[in-house]
Amino acid sequence: MNAAIITARAGSKSIHNKNVYEVGGRPLVAYPLRAALAAHSISVVYLSTDGPAIAAVGRCLGCRIIDRPEELSGDHVNHGEVIKHAVEVVAAERPELRNVVLLLGNTVMVDAALIDEAMGILAAQPELDSVMTVWEAADDHPLRALEIHEGRLRPWGDPHRQVSTERQSYAKAYYYDQGIWAFRKECVQRREGPNPWWWMGKRCHPIIRNWVTGRDIHTLLDVSVGEWWLSHEPHIKNL
């Protein structure tokens, strides 16, 4: 059995009540919830939260609510521990649980088809621990990263590093795109995944998306980007 877990905390330093902020006519957290509910591969959908208003959206849509304990509530909480707690709650209720798809509560850029694709990969490749959506770096390649040292910029980590201006010469690099984590339930106990995503296990398969399509929302600019994406989604997928 496959379950979806959406994590969404109350409070935000950027947008007040961000996860229930209206984006495109709906509370933000409703988008990942609706995507999970529409996925054919998902049997049950849970919402892990410490916010009553967020929980109310989940209940309205028919999701099961995981009330976080006090030690996993608030701003300064290890997200991995929140995920581990939620998986353990679901596994206790549903002993037949095998796989989990984890979605962030503050993105509009996920849908049922993407969830089903990830779960299909896990089903077809039993040697895998997990599946993660990523995008390929370009101008933001890690070889171009900088740090500030004594008020001046220098190459991040290695001040003597020599890097070509031709980014096409770089080895390909990828970033988690805030879209999907799908993993075997036992991965949260092993803690073997690629840092900082230790709950993903050793063998993580990428789904490379063709745009920075998993961006989560932290600012009003992100809200505008999310609303643009919602209105252009079919075209973006066909690029």
N, CA, C and O of each residue as an XYZ file, in Angstrom:
956
protein
N       0.839     -1.195      0.000
C       0.000      0.000      0.000
C       0.872      1.242      0.000
O       1.883      1.296      0.700
N       0.489      2.227     -0.774
C       1.203      3.501     -0.863
C       0.410      4.604     -0.171
O      -0.811      4.681     -0.310
N       1.098      5.441      0.562
C       0.466      6.583      1.222
C       1.172      7.864      0.813
O       2.362      7.862      0.502
N       0.430      8.943      0.819
C       1.004     10.276      0.624
C       0.985     11.011      1.956
O       0.013     10.944      2.708
N       2.077     11.712      2.231
C       2.162     12.562      3.416
C       2.533     13.957      2.956
O       3.519     14.143      2.243
N       1.745     14.932      3.363
C       2.058     16.334      3.089
C       2.460     16.972      4.414
O       1.741     16.840      5.405
N       3.584     17.652      4.443
C       4.026     18.342      5.657
C       3.812     19.844      5.483
O       4.224     20.430      4.482
N       3.170     20.448      6.459
C       2.872     21.888      6.381
C       2.767     22.428      7.801
O       1.866     22.050      8.549
N       3.670     23.295      8.164
C       3.651     23.842      9.521
C       2.961     25.204      9.549
O       2.878     25.903      8.539
N       2.475     25.552     10.720
C       1.929     26.893     10.927
C       3.087     27.869     11.052
O       4.224     27.469     11.299
N       2.798     29.117     10.886
C       3.843     30.119     11.075
C       4.747     30.235      9.873
O       5.035     29.242      9.204
N       5.188     31.427      9.599
C       6.108     31.702      8.505
C       6.698     33.075      8.722
O       6.005     34.003      9.140
N       7.984     33.202      8.436
C       8.649     34.495      8.583
C       8.478     35.359      7.338
O       8.789     36.550      7.363
N       7.988     34.772      6.254
C       7.889     35.515      4.999
C       6.457     35.969      4.712
O       6.204     37.162      4.547
N       5.529     35.026      4.653
C       4.126     35.328      4.391
C       3.317     34.815      5.569
O       3.442     33.648      5.941
N       2.492     35.665      6.160
C       1.675     35.269      7.308
C       0.730     34.143      6.898
O       0.062     34.223      5.867
N       0.685     33.096      7.714
C      -0.163     31.933      7.433
C       0.041     31.425      6.000
O      -0.917     31.181      5.267
N       1.297     31.277      5.628
C       1.656     30.974      4.239
C       0.949     29.756      3.679
O       0.469     29.799      2.547
N       0.870     28.677      4.433
C       0.344     27.436      3.877
C      -1.167     27.461      3.627
O      -1.701     26.571      2.964
N      -1.852     28.470      4.151
C      -3.266     28.650      3.807
C      -3.485     29.955      3.035
O      -4.624     30.362      2.805
N      -2.397     30.600      2.641
C      -2.484     31.809      1.822
C      -3.126     31.451      0.478
O      -2.794     30.426     -0.118
N      -4.031     32.284      0.012
C      -4.750     31.971     -1.227
C      -3.863     32.196     -2.447
O      -3.356     33.296     -2.668
N      -3.685     31.144     -3.227
C      -2.924     31.181     -4.469
C      -3.812     30.627     -5.570
O      -4.259     29.482     -5.495
N      -4.069     31.431     -6.587
C      -4.918     30.966     -7.674
C      -6.300     30.552     -7.213
O      -6.906     29.660     -7.807
N      -6.811     31.183     -6.165
C      -8.167     30.904     -5.712
C      -8.307     29.782     -4.702
O      -9.426     29.447     -4.314
N      -7.181     29.178     -4.256
C      -7.232     28.094     -3.279
C      -6.160     28.296     -2.213
O      -5.147     28.946     -2.475
N      -6.368     27.748     -1.010
C      -5.283     27.753     -0.019
C      -4.085     26.988     -0.584
O      -4.252     25.962     -1.242
N      -2.894     27.488     -0.326
C      -1.691     26.908     -0.907
C      -1.578     25.407     -0.644
O      -1.257     24.641     -1.552
N      -1.841     24.987      0.589
C      -1.677     23.575      0.927
C      -2.663     22.681      0.177
O      -2.454     21.471      0.094
N      -3.728     23.256     -0.365
C      -4.706     22.440     -1.091
C      -4.122     21.830     -2.355
O      -4.592     20.785     -2.804
N      -3.110     22.456     -2.937
C      -2.560     21.950     -4.210
C      -1.868     20.602     -4.052
O      -2.211     19.670     -4.778
N      -0.906     20.451     -3.136
C      -0.334     19.112     -2.975
C      -1.341     18.097     -2.448
O      -1.275     16.919     -2.799
N      -2.272     18.544     -1.609
C      -3.296     17.624     -1.118
C      -4.153     17.093     -2.262
O      -4.390     15.888     -2.352
N      -4.613     17.971     -3.123
C      -5.454     17.554     -4.240
C      -4.684     16.671     -5.221
O      -5.246     15.733     -5.786
N      -3.398     16.969     -5.425
C      -2.581     16.131     -6.304
C      -2.496     14.710     -5.751
O      -2.651     13.741     -6.494
N      -2.249     14.591     -4.447
C      -2.147     13.268     -3.828
C      -3.472     12.520     -3.875
O      -3.499     11.319     -4.140
N      -4.557     13.215     -3.623
C      -5.878     12.581     -3.647
C      -6.251     12.090     -5.040
O      -6.994     11.118     -5.177
N      -5.742     12.753     -6.070
C      -6.075     12.382     -7.442
C      -5.167     11.289     -8.003
O      -5.460     10.732     -9.061
N      -4.067     10.974     -7.311
C      -3.102      9.997     -7.818
C      -3.668      8.580     -7.708
O      -4.153      8.193     -6.645
N      -3.614      7.814     -8.778
C      -4.144      6.448     -8.790
C      -3.319      5.519     -7.905
O      -3.834      4.518     -7.407
N      -2.057      5.841     -7.710
C      -1.152      4.952     -6.968
C      -1.226      5.134     -5.460
O      -0.582      4.387     -4.722
N      -1.992      6.105     -4.986
C      -2.039      6.437     -3.562
C      -3.347      5.952     -2.945
O      -4.431      6.226     -3.460
N      -3.228      5.227     -1.836
C      -4.412      4.680     -1.164
C      -4.973      5.609     -0.100
O      -6.183      5.636      0.123
N      -4.115      6.363      0.554
C      -4.565      7.229      1.636
C      -3.632      8.435      1.716
O      -2.437      8.331      1.439
N      -4.197      9.579      2.100
C      -3.445     10.832      2.156
C      -3.477     11.375      3.582
O      -4.538     11.485      4.196
N      -2.297     11.712      4.093
C      -2.152     12.272      5.428
C      -1.564     13.674      5.339
O      -0.798     13.991      4.429
N      -1.937     14.498      6.299
C      -1.394     15.849      6.423
C      -0.790     16.004      7.807
O      -1.499     15.933      8.811
N       0.525     16.218      7.864
C       1.219     16.436      9.135
C       1.347     17.936      9.362
O       1.958     18.643      8.560
N       0.762     18.422     10.470
C       0.770     19.864     10.702
C       0.646     20.178     12.187
O       0.227     19.343     12.989
N       1.023     21.408     12.527
C       0.800     21.939     13.871
C      -0.133     23.144     13.812
O      -0.245     23.893     14.783
N      -0.804     23.334     12.669
C      -1.660     24.502     12.477
C      -3.126     24.132     12.308
O      -3.458     23.381     11.391
N      -4.021     24.636     13.166
C      -5.451     24.320     13.048
C      -6.057     24.725     11.705
O      -6.878     23.991     11.154
N      -5.664     25.880     11.172
C      -6.229     26.321      9.889
C      -5.780     25.408      8.754
O      -6.546     25.133      7.830
N      -4.533     24.940      8.828
C      -4.023     24.010      7.820
C      -4.758     22.682      7.928
O      -5.164     22.102      6.921
N      -4.924     22.207      9.151
C      -5.634     20.946      9.371
C      -7.070     21.037      8.853
O      -7.602     20.058      8.328
N      -7.695     22.196      8.997
C      -9.074     22.365      8.533
C      -9.178     22.180      7.023
O     -10.151     21.606      6.533
N      -8.179     22.664      6.283
C      -8.168     22.461      4.829
C      -8.067     20.976      4.517
O      -8.776     20.466      3.649
N      -7.180     20.282      5.232
C      -7.023     18.851      5.011
C      -8.304     18.086      5.299
O      -8.694     17.215      4.521
N      -8.952     18.397      6.391
C     -10.209     17.708      6.728
C     -11.276     17.974      5.683
O     -12.030     17.075      5.313
N     -11.338     19.201      5.212
C     -12.335     19.562      4.203
C     -12.147     18.728      2.935
O     -13.119     18.380      2.265
N     -10.904     18.414      2.614
C     -10.619     17.640      1.408
C     -10.670     16.133      1.645
O     -10.565     15.352      0.700
N     -10.831     15.724      2.901
C     -10.947     14.303      3.193
C      -9.655     13.610      3.560
O      -9.564     12.386      3.466
N      -8.650     14.369      3.977
C      -7.362     13.781      4.356
C      -7.360     13.437      5.847
O      -8.123     14.003      6.630
N      -6.499     12.510      6.215
C      -6.278     12.194      7.620
C      -5.235     13.165      8.180
O      -4.278     13.519      7.491
N      -5.421     13.587      9.416
C      -4.553     14.599     10.015
C      -3.616     13.960     11.026
O      -4.039     13.180     11.879
N      -2.342     14.302     10.919
C      -1.340     13.933     11.920
C      -1.012     15.190     12.716
O      -0.398     16.120     12.194
N      -1.419     15.213     13.967
C      -1.121     16.355     14.832
C       0.295     16.182     15.371
O       0.585     15.213     16.071
N       1.156     17.107     15.049
C       2.541     16.994     15.482
C       2.666     17.205     16.988
O       1.975     18.049     17.558
N       3.542     16.443     17.632
C       3.815     16.708     19.050
C       4.549     18.035     19.204
O       5.100     18.566     18.240
N       4.550     18.552     20.399
C       5.122     19.878     20.656
C       6.573     19.971     20.209
O       6.994     21.004     19.688
N       7.347     18.902     20.406
C       8.768     18.958     20.065
C       9.011     19.007     18.562
O      10.129     19.292     18.132
N       7.993     18.738     17.758
C       8.122     18.814     16.303
C       7.298     19.961     15.718
O       6.998     19.975     14.524
N       6.938     20.916     16.567
C       6.155     22.067     16.133
C       7.013     23.320     16.134
O       8.046     23.383     16.800
N       6.570     24.315     15.378
C       7.278     25.586     15.358
C       8.256     25.700     14.202
O       8.308     24.843     13.320
N       9.032     26.781     14.227
C       9.907     27.138     13.108
C      11.188     26.311     13.047
O      11.602     25.897     11.964
N      11.813     26.069     14.183
C      13.165     25.501     14.188
C      13.098     24.003     14.504
O      13.483     23.549     15.581
N      12.597     23.266     13.527
C      12.416     21.828     13.688
C      13.112     21.123     12.536
O      13.071     21.596     11.401
N      13.751     19.993     12.821
C      14.376     19.180     11.791
C      13.282     18.525     10.949
O      12.511     17.704     11.446
N      13.223     18.897      9.668
C      12.163     18.369      8.804
C      12.243     16.853      8.686
O      11.215     16.184      8.578
N      13.446     16.311      8.706
C      13.590     14.866      8.638
C      12.900     14.163      9.798
O      12.295     13.107      9.614
N      12.986     14.744     10.990
C      12.320     14.139     12.152
C      10.808     14.237     12.029
O      10.086     13.345     12.475
N      10.322     15.327     11.420
C       8.885     15.451     11.151
C       8.437     14.340     10.207
O       7.396     13.717     10.419
N       9.225     14.099      9.171
C       8.900     13.059      8.193
C       8.928     11.683      8.864
O       8.010     10.886      8.673
N       9.957     11.405      9.636
C      10.068     10.118     10.325
C       8.864      9.895     11.228
O       8.280      8.811     11.220
N       8.487     10.898     12.000
C       7.330     10.789     12.889
C       6.065     10.471     12.095
O       5.288      9.595     12.473
N       5.868     11.192     10.991
C       4.661     10.986     10.200
C       4.611      9.579      9.613
O       3.560      8.938      9.622
N       5.744      9.097      9.101
C       5.777      7.738      8.536
C       5.462      6.713      9.611
O       4.741      5.748      9.353
N       5.989      6.906     10.806
C       5.727      5.966     11.894
C       4.258      5.973     12.302
O       3.701      4.927     12.633
N       3.633      7.143     12.280
C       2.198      7.218     12.588
C       1.393      6.462     11.531
O       0.504      5.680     11.866
N       1.704      6.695     10.270
C       0.980      6.027      9.193
C       1.200      4.514      9.257
O       0.252      3.745      9.098
N       2.443      4.084      9.489
C       2.749      2.660      9.539
C       2.035      1.972     10.700
O       1.651      0.808     10.589
N       1.855      2.687     11.817
C       1.132      2.110     12.955
C      -0.344      1.922     12.630
O      -0.958      0.940     13.049
N      -0.916      2.870     11.877
C      -2.317      2.772     11.482
C      -2.529      1.813     10.327
O      -3.561      1.149     10.233
N      -1.530      1.750      9.441
C      -1.626      0.953      8.216
C      -0.422      0.012      8.136
O       0.564      0.339      7.475
N      -0.482     -1.144      8.790
C       0.657     -2.067      8.771
C       1.039     -2.534      7.372
O       2.166     -2.974      7.147
N       0.104     -2.439      6.437
C       0.390     -2.849      5.060
C       1.157     -1.794      4.274
O       1.449     -2.005      3.097
N       1.490     -0.665      4.892
C       2.220      0.408      4.220
C       3.550     -0.094      3.677
O       4.292     -0.785      4.375
N       3.849      0.255      2.430
C       5.121     -0.105      1.812
C       5.909      1.128      1.368
O       7.100      1.250      1.656
N       5.236      2.035      0.667
C       5.919      3.191      0.082
C       5.206      4.484      0.466
O       4.000      4.508      0.710
N       5.998      5.564      0.513
C       5.469      6.875      0.879
C       5.885      7.887     -0.178
O       7.022      7.868     -0.650
N       4.966      8.770     -0.548
C       5.356      9.953     -1.308
C       5.192     11.143     -0.371
O       4.133     11.333      0.228
N       6.237     11.930     -0.252
C       6.253     13.077      0.646
C       6.209     14.347     -0.191
O       7.044     14.549     -1.072
N       5.228     15.202      0.089
C       5.066     16.467     -0.624
C       5.146     17.617      0.373
O       4.701     17.495      1.514
N       5.712     18.724     -0.067
C       5.746     19.937      0.741
C       4.406     20.657      0.627
O       3.767     20.647     -0.425
N       3.996     21.280      1.724
C       2.697     21.943      1.728
C       2.677     23.291      1.060
O       1.609     23.890      0.929
N       3.833     23.797      0.625
C       3.885     25.167      0.102
C       4.337     25.221     -1.352
O       5.096     26.110     -1.737
N       3.870     24.264     -2.165
C       4.138     24.337     -3.600
C       2.877     23.988     -4.381
O       2.076     23.157     -3.954
N       2.716     24.632     -5.521
C       1.621     24.286     -6.434
C       2.128     23.399     -7.568
O       1.335     22.934     -8.386
N       3.437     23.160     -7.626
C       4.043     22.570     -8.813
C       4.224     21.059     -8.719
O       5.288     20.530     -9.039
N       3.178     20.374     -8.277
C       3.123     18.915     -8.289
C       1.739     18.513     -8.780
O       0.778     19.272     -8.649
N       1.647     17.319     -9.345
C       0.335     16.843     -9.776
C       0.275     15.325     -9.647
O       1.273     14.674     -9.338
N      -0.911     14.777     -9.889
C      -1.133     13.341     -9.726
C      -0.265     12.532    -10.673
O       0.241     11.477    -10.290
N      -0.082     12.997    -11.893
C       0.714     12.246    -12.871
C       2.153     12.091    -12.404
O       2.756     11.036    -12.600
N       2.708     13.125    -11.790
C       4.085     13.061    -11.297
C       4.192     12.067    -10.139
O       5.152     11.301    -10.056
N       3.212     12.085     -9.259
C       3.194     11.130     -8.152
C       3.125      9.704     -8.685
O       3.867      8.830     -8.237
N       2.232      9.473     -9.641
C       2.084      8.127    -10.203
C       3.357      7.680    -10.927
O       3.709      6.500    -10.901
N       4.040      8.625    -11.571
C       5.299      8.278    -12.224
C       6.328      7.803    -11.202
O       6.989      6.786    -11.410
N       6.464      8.535    -10.101
C       7.428      8.155     -9.070
C       7.090      6.806     -8.459
O       7.974      5.970     -8.273
N       5.824      6.588     -8.146
C       5.422      5.322     -7.548
C       5.564      4.170     -8.540
O       5.860      3.042     -8.147
N       5.355      4.453     -9.814
C       5.549      3.434    -10.837
C       6.995      2.997    -10.932
O       7.282      1.817    -11.131
N       7.910      3.948    -10.789
C       9.341      3.617    -10.816
C       9.703      2.739     -9.629
O      10.436      1.762     -9.784
N       9.197      3.074     -8.439
C       9.474      2.252     -7.261
C       8.916      0.846     -7.434
O       9.557     -0.129     -7.040
N       7.735      0.734     -8.016
C       7.118     -0.577     -8.212
C       7.898     -1.421     -9.220
O       8.027     -2.634     -9.056
N       8.411     -0.775    -10.255
C       9.094     -1.501    -11.332
C      10.538     -1.846    -10.993
O      11.113     -2.759    -11.587
N      11.130     -1.122    -10.041
C      12.544     -1.325     -9.721
C      12.700     -1.576     -8.211
O      13.022     -0.656     -7.458
N      12.474     -2.797     -7.781
C      12.504     -3.098     -6.343
C      13.858     -2.865     -5.683
O      13.941     -2.789     -4.457
N      14.930     -2.750     -6.487
C      16.246     -2.496     -5.898
C      16.401     -1.052     -5.432
O      17.335     -0.744     -4.691
N      15.514     -0.170     -5.849
C      15.584      1.237     -5.466
C      15.084      1.455     -4.043
O      14.228      0.722     -3.549
N      15.637      2.480     -3.397
C      15.114      2.945     -2.117
C      14.131      4.096     -2.300
O      13.186      4.239     -1.525
N      14.359      4.921     -3.333
C      13.582      6.152     -3.415
C      13.649      6.766     -4.811
O      14.426      6.348     -5.668
N      12.808      7.766     -4.999
C      12.766      8.559     -6.222
C      12.657     10.027     -5.811
O      11.903     10.372     -4.901
N      13.418     10.885     -6.491
C      13.413     12.315     -6.172
C      13.336     13.129     -7.455
O      14.020     12.815     -8.429
N      12.512     14.171     -7.466
C      12.471     15.076     -8.608
C      13.586     16.103     -8.485
O      13.830     16.653     -7.412
N      14.259     16.351     -9.609
C      15.401     17.276     -9.624
C      15.356     18.123    -10.891
O      14.621     17.822    -11.832
N      16.150     19.179    -10.895
C      16.384     19.944    -12.117
C      17.884     20.139    -12.290
O      18.645     20.127    -11.323
N      18.291     20.317    -13.536
C      19.708     20.424    -13.871
C      20.202     21.859    -13.700
O      19.571     22.806    -14.172
N      21.334     22.004    -13.022
C      21.908     23.332    -12.791
C      22.459     23.930    -14.077
O      22.932     23.212    -14.959
N      22.391     25.243    -14.171
C      22.957     25.978    -15.311
C      23.852     27.084    -14.749
O      24.952     26.797    -14.277
N      23.406     28.329    -14.791
C      24.211     29.405    -14.214
C      24.381     29.254    -12.704
O      25.295     29.833    -12.117
N      23.502     28.477    -12.080
C      23.605     28.252    -10.637
C      24.398     26.996    -10.311
O      24.244     26.434     -9.226
N      25.242     26.548    -11.230
C      26.069     25.367    -11.004
C      26.941     25.580     -9.766
O      27.436     26.685     -9.544
N      27.138     24.518     -8.945
C      27.933     24.697     -7.725
C      29.363     25.164     -7.963
O      29.965     25.758     -7.068
N      29.927     24.911     -9.150
C      31.274     25.413     -9.436
C      31.311     26.936     -9.503
O      32.384     27.534     -9.416
N      30.148     27.567     -9.658
C      30.092     29.028     -9.709
C      29.716     29.654     -8.372
O      29.569     30.872     -8.278
N      29.560     28.832     -7.342
C      29.165     29.361     -6.038
C      30.265     30.237     -5.446
O      31.453     29.971     -5.628
N      29.855     31.277     -4.742
C      30.767     32.216     -4.093
C      30.475     32.276     -2.601
O      29.387     31.914     -2.152
N      31.451     32.733     -1.847
C      31.254     33.041     -0.437
C      31.871     34.407     -0.154
O      32.685     34.907     -0.930
N      31.477     34.992      0.952
C      32.040     36.283      1.349
C      33.032     36.044      2.478
O      32.679     35.507      3.528
N      34.267     36.449      2.250
C      35.342     36.299      3.240
C      35.953     37.668      3.500
O      36.508     38.295      2.598
N      35.845     38.122      4.741
C      36.360     39.442      5.127
C      35.824     40.529      4.203
O      36.553     41.431      3.788
N      34.540     40.422      3.890
C      33.868     41.441      3.100
C      34.077     41.357      1.602
O      33.606     42.218      0.858
N      34.790     40.313      1.144
C      35.075     40.187     -0.287
C      34.604     38.836     -0.801
O      34.592     37.848     -0.067
N      34.215     38.806     -2.074
C      33.791     37.556     -2.686
C      34.984     36.696     -3.094
O      36.022     37.200     -3.523
N      34.806     35.395     -2.949
C      35.788     34.440     -3.441
C      35.067     33.125     -3.747
O      33.935     32.938     -3.300
N      35.695     32.205     -4.500
C      35.044     30.924     -4.789
C      34.671     30.206     -3.497
O      35.454     30.151     -2.549
N      33.465     29.659     -3.480
C      32.982     29.004     -2.274
C      33.805     27.759     -1.964
O      34.031     26.923     -2.838
N      34.245     27.642     -0.735
C      34.918     26.432     -0.275
C      36.387     26.339     -0.617
O      37.177     25.877      0.207
N      36.780     26.761     -1.803
C      38.178     26.652     -2.244
C      38.566     27.940     -2.958
O      38.244     28.101     -4.135
N      39.244     28.859     -2.285
C      39.560     30.161     -2.892
C      40.491     30.069     -4.095
O      40.617     31.034     -4.849
N      41.142     28.930     -4.285
C      42.097     28.779     -5.392
C      41.517     27.987     -6.566
O      42.224     27.675     -7.524
N      40.246     27.671     -6.482
C      39.628     26.881     -7.538
C      39.578     27.667     -8.847
O      39.192     28.836     -8.862
N      39.968     27.022     -9.937
C      39.908     27.623    -11.265
C      38.741     27.003    -12.040
O      38.644     25.783    -12.167
N      37.875     27.849    -12.545
C      36.668     27.379    -13.222
C      36.528     28.099    -14.550
O      36.712     29.314    -14.628
N      36.205     27.360    -15.583
C      35.979     27.948    -16.896
C      34.702     28.783    -16.907
O      33.766     28.497    -16.161
N      34.663     29.810    -17.745
C      33.427     30.567    -17.940
C      32.444     29.814    -18.817
O      31.276     30.194    -18.901
N      32.894     28.760    -19.467
C      32.014     27.972    -20.338
C      31.301     26.915    -19.505
O      31.855     25.851    -19.227
N      30.073     27.215    -19.113
C      29.373     26.310    -18.196
C      29.079     24.950    -18.832
O      28.864     23.972    -18.117
N      29.066     24.876    -20.167
C      28.823     23.596    -20.826
C      29.952     22.601    -20.569
O      29.784     21.403    -20.796
N      31.094     23.085    -20.100
C      32.224     22.203    -19.814
C      32.120     21.551    -18.439
O      32.901     20.649    -18.136
N      31.175     21.982    -17.595
C      31.064     21.458    -16.250
C      30.410     20.072    -16.258
O      29.568     19.780    -17.108
N      30.796     19.245    -15.326
C      30.050     18.005    -15.091
C      28.636     18.372    -14.636
O      28.454     19.324    -13.876
N      27.659     17.634    -15.091
C      26.267     17.962    -14.772
C      26.020     17.876    -13.267
O      26.515     16.975    -12.590
N      25.251     18.823    -12.769
C      24.872     18.857    -11.361
C      23.361     19.057    -11.269
O      22.750     19.679    -12.137
N      22.775     18.521    -10.205
C      21.320     18.549    -10.074
C      20.926     18.986     -8.672
O      21.658     18.777     -7.705
N      19.736     19.604     -8.587
C      19.184     20.037     -7.308
C      17.798     19.433     -7.115
O      17.024     19.315     -8.065
N      17.492     19.052     -5.875
C      16.112     18.707     -5.531
C      15.253     19.921     -5.825
O      15.608     21.041     -5.458
N      14.127     19.705     -6.484
C      13.335     20.839     -6.980
C      12.088     21.138     -6.146
O      11.159     21.782     -6.634
N      12.060     20.676     -4.893
C      10.940     20.937     -3.988
C       9.649     20.261     -4.464
O       8.550     20.664     -4.081
N       9.796     19.235     -5.299
C       8.626     18.556     -5.841
C       8.256     17.313     -5.059
O       7.361     17.359     -4.216
N       8.936     16.189     -5.325
C       8.527     14.897     -4.764
C       9.704     14.161     -4.145
O      10.794     14.103     -4.714
N       9.461     13.603     -2.974
C      10.270     12.536     -2.411
C       9.382     11.304     -2.319
O       8.330     11.361     -1.683
N       9.766     10.209     -2.926
C       9.041      8.946     -2.795
C      10.026      7.906     -2.298
O      11.119      7.787     -2.852
N       9.667      7.141     -1.261
C      10.646      6.246     -0.650
C       9.969      5.068      0.050
O       8.788      5.123      0.394
N      10.749      4.000      0.252
C      10.285      2.860      1.036
C      10.165      3.286      2.502
O      10.981      4.063      2.996
N       9.159      2.781      3.181
C       8.902      3.257      4.545
C      10.086      3.021      5.481
O      10.311      3.806      6.402
N      10.853      1.933      5.251
C      11.937      1.603      6.165
C      13.133      2.548      6.048
O      14.019      2.524      6.902
N      13.170      3.370      5.017
C      14.305      4.286      4.838
C      14.430      5.289      5.974
O      15.533      5.742      6.279
N      13.304      5.645      6.610
C      13.378      6.630      7.694
C      14.097      6.071      8.919
O      14.571      6.836      9.759
N      14.184      4.757      9.030
C      14.896      4.142     10.147
C      16.377      3.949      9.832
O      17.210      3.965     10.739
N      16.708      3.767      8.562
C      18.104      3.493      8.189
C      18.995      4.733      8.218
O      20.175      4.641      8.554
N      18.436      5.889      7.869
C      19.193      7.149      7.853
C      20.438      7.056      6.962
O      21.524      7.470      7.368
N      20.281      6.520      5.762
C      21.410      6.305      4.866
C      21.376      7.184      3.618
O      22.254      7.059      2.764
N      20.401      8.056      3.491
C      20.227      8.817      2.261
C      21.256      9.898      2.062
O      22.007     10.225      2.982
N      21.301     10.466      0.847
C      22.250     11.549      0.558
C      21.920     12.796      1.379
O      20.797     13.298      1.342
N      22.907     13.282      2.113
C      22.676     14.472      2.939
C      22.212     15.652      2.092
O      22.703     15.848      0.980
N      21.258     16.450      2.615
C      20.657     16.345      3.945
C      19.405     15.465      3.991
O      18.694     15.467      4.996
N      19.127     14.724      2.934
C      17.877     13.952      2.838
C      18.109     12.512      3.269
O      17.986     11.589      2.463
N      18.448     12.321      4.548
C      18.845     11.012      5.050
C      17.720      9.993      5.002
O      17.982      8.791      5.052
N      16.471     10.442      4.907
C      15.336      9.512      4.871
C      15.120      8.881      3.491
O      14.175      8.113      3.314
N      15.984      9.194      2.506
C      15.776      8.728      1.137
C      16.507      7.426      0.803
O      16.309      6.890     -0.288
N      17.330      6.907      1.687
C      18.024      5.661      1.407
C      19.207      5.841      0.464
O      19.428      6.932     -0.063
N      19.968      4.764      0.250
C      21.193      4.824     -0.540
C      20.941      4.909     -2.038
O      21.690      5.573     -2.754
N      19.896      4.243     -2.521
C      19.685      4.103     -3.967
C      18.510      4.975     -4.390
O      17.356      4.548     -4.366
N      18.830      6.203     -4.777
C      17.812      7.210     -5.092
C      17.798      7.482     -6.596
O      18.819      7.850     -7.178
N      16.649      7.299     -7.208
C      16.502      7.466     -8.660
C      15.979      8.873     -8.975
O      15.044      9.335     -8.321
N      16.565      9.566     -9.967
C      16.096     10.920    -10.294
C      14.966     10.931    -11.324
O      14.952     10.132    -12.260
N      14.039     11.836    -11.134
C      13.136     12.267    -12.204
C      13.570     13.683    -12.549
O      13.412     14.600    -11.743
N      14.121     13.861    -13.751
C      14.630     15.172    -14.146
C      13.524     15.944    -14.837
O      13.044     15.544    -15.897
N      13.129     17.032    -14.244
C      12.063     17.845    -14.835
C      12.677     18.920    -15.735
O      13.827     19.321    -15.557
N      11.885     19.371    -16.697
C      12.433     20.207    -17.762
C      12.420     21.697    -17.443
O      12.675     22.525    -18.318
N      12.130     22.031    -16.221
C      12.152     23.435    -15.810
C      12.246     23.443    -14.303
O      12.091     22.395    -13.676
N      12.490     24.568    -13.714
C      12.543     24.627    -12.256
C      11.110     24.588    -11.742
O      10.584     25.585    -11.246
N      10.487     23.414    -11.868
C       9.045     23.318    -11.686
C       8.602     22.953    -10.291
O       7.399     22.880    -10.037
N       9.507     22.726     -9.392
C       9.080     22.361     -8.053
C       9.220     23.475     -7.044
O       9.076     23.237     -5.845
N       9.494     24.672     -7.486
C       9.793     25.768     -6.565
C       8.691     25.912     -5.520
O       7.505     25.980     -5.844
N       9.115     25.956     -4.256
C       8.134     26.189     -3.211
C       7.978     27.683     -2.966
O       8.762     28.491     -3.465
N       6.970     28.037     -2.200
C       6.592     29.445     -2.045
C       7.040     29.966     -0.689
O       6.690     29.412      0.353
N       7.823     31.045     -0.722
C       8.287     31.704      0.489
C       7.989     33.204      0.479
O       7.887     33.817      1.542
N       7.849     33.796     -0.694
C       7.648     35.235     -0.807
C       6.472     35.523     -1.734
O       5.954     34.624     -2.395
N       6.059     36.780     -1.774
C       4.974     37.167     -2.680
C       5.397     37.024     -4.136
O       4.557     36.766     -4.998
N       6.698     37.190     -4.425
C       7.174     36.926     -5.779
C       6.947     35.456     -6.147
O       6.528     35.148     -7.263
N       7.227     34.552     -5.200
C       6.985     33.133     -5.442
C       5.506     32.858     -5.707
O       5.165     31.998     -6.519
N       4.636     33.587     -5.023
C       3.195     33.439     -5.274
C       2.882     33.768     -6.731
O       2.133     33.049     -7.392
N       3.459     34.857     -7.222
C       3.231     35.247     -8.614
C       3.759     34.192     -9.580
O       3.114     33.884    -10.582
N       4.942     33.635     -9.276
C       5.501     32.576    -10.112
C       4.586     31.353    -10.093
O       4.345     30.739    -11.133
N       4.077     31.000     -8.911
C       3.172     29.863     -8.795
C       1.897     30.061     -9.590
O       1.424     29.137    -10.252
N       1.340     31.258     -9.530
C       0.115     31.522    -10.280
C       0.375     31.523    -11.786
O      -0.471     31.087    -12.566
N       1.551     32.015    -12.191
C       1.923     31.933    -13.608
C       2.017     30.481    -14.045
O       1.531     30.114    -15.115
N       2.650     29.647    -13.206
C       2.813     28.232    -13.536
C       1.450     27.551    -13.677
O       1.240     26.760    -14.596
N       0.536     27.857    -12.773
C      -0.789     27.242    -12.844
C      -1.487     27.559    -14.154
O      -2.181     26.710    -14.712
N      -1.307     28.779    -14.648
C      -1.992     29.167    -15.884
C      -1.283     28.667    -17.132
O      -1.871     28.659    -18.213
N      -0.004     28.243    -16.999
C       0.767     27.794    -18.164
C       1.169     26.315    -18.065
O       1.926     25.830    -18.906
N       0.681     25.603    -17.065
C       1.155     24.251    -16.801
C       1.104     23.311    -18.008
O       2.105     22.644    -18.273
N       0.019     23.219    -18.743
C       0.020     22.277    -19.872
C       1.103     22.574    -20.886
O       1.724     21.657    -21.424
N       1.337     23.854    -21.153
C       2.365     24.226    -22.128
C       3.756     23.883    -21.610
O       4.597     23.387    -22.359
N       3.997     24.150    -20.315
C       5.312     23.895    -19.711
C       5.649     22.405    -19.811
O       6.783     22.044    -20.126
N       4.676     21.552    -19.546
C       4.932     20.104    -19.550
C       5.319     19.611    -20.946
O       6.007     18.600    -21.080
N       4.886     20.312    -21.965
C       5.153     19.853    -23.325
C       6.411     20.480    -23.936
O       6.719     20.232    -25.102
N       7.136     21.290    -23.160
C       8.348     21.914    -23.688
C       9.424     20.875    -23.947
O      10.518     21.219    -24.395
